[in-house]
Amino acid sequence: MTEFTLIRGTMSPIGLFMQADIVVKVVMIGLLAASIWTWAIIVGQWLMMRRIRRENDRFERDFWKAQDIDAFHEARGRSDLPAAKVVGAGIAEWRRSTAKQRIDREGTRARLAVALAAAVGAEVDRLAARLSILATVGSVAPFVGLFGTVWGIMRSFTDIAGQQNTSLAVVAPGIAEALFATALGLFAAIPAVIAYNRFSFGINRFEARLQRFADGFHGTLSRELEAEA
């Protein structure tokens, strides 16, 4: 009964951490930090994407209603929204390409397409910048936890050999702390993988919409180019 009470008392997370080997403690601390970092990125990314979607939709609606694109750009073009960056890139290229007395219409259309596509790509890269951290945690954390598990089991076998005793009181603590390291690895990895897949899907959809906006803007500039004398 005493032995069972002793084992049960060491099964709490704090107890498992306190009795763990220094190597396993380092693994546990690293995985816990990775988990906290992961959740901070998840919350921050979710809030950022929600704000950008809402404000970007409003910007696009106002843009297509505007009668004067130049005036709209002067008033709203300093925004850090992806659609505003695309508009800024298109207008900058338009002004450079039409500054000459003789306008190369086909060349201007090609340069506008490249400038708009580059702006879309840059904005998507900016939105997805922190997703690589989620991918890294999701792929590495289970193996880090497995390392802690292997190390803890090795320690258990060392204790068995040293005490020449295979009772549960000798074996259980080391195995428990080893498995707890694996659990922490999964605790960090599973949310990271789910969030990475979800955010990647959302960013891909946002990229498609932003590309449609860029294509529409390119069509507007192309019609304006045809109207140039």
C-alpha positions, 0 to 999 in steps of 0.5 A: 500500500505504501509503495502504491501511494508513493507511485501515485504521488509521483504521477502528477505533471509537476511530480514527473518533472521534478523527479526527471533527469536533467536531460528530460527536464530540458526536453520538457521545458523546451516542449512546453516553451514550444507549445506556448509559442505555438499558441501565441502564433495561433492566436496572433495569426487568427486575429491578424487574418480576421482583421485583414479579411474584414478590412481588405473586403471593405477596401475592395468594395470602396475601390470598385466604387471609386470614380477616380483611382488616383484620388482613391490611392492618394487617400487610402493607398498608404494602408498596409492592407494587401489590396492597397499594396497591389493597387500601389504596385500597379499605379507605380508601374503605370506611372513609370510606363506611361511617363514616356511620350511614346507608350508601348502598350503591350510592354506596359501590359506585360510590366503591369502583370508582372508588378501586380503578380509580384505584389500579390506574392509578396503580400501572401509571403508576408501573411504566411511568414510565421506559418513556417514556425508552426510547420517546424514545431509540428514536425520536430516536437514529436521527435524531441519528445521521443528523445526524452522518452528514450532517455527516460527509459534508459535511465529506468533500466540503469536504475533497475541494474543498479538496484537489482530490483524490478519492482514497480516502485523502481521502474514506474517513475522513470517510464512515467516521466519518459512517457510524459515527455512524449505527451508534451511533444504531442501536446505541442505538435498536434495544435501546430499541425492543425493550425498550419493546415487551417491557416494554409488553406485560408491563405490560399483562398485569400491569395486566390481572391487577391489575385482576382482583384489584381486581375480586375485592376489589370483589366481596368488599367488595360482599358485605360491604356487603350484610351490613351491617345 
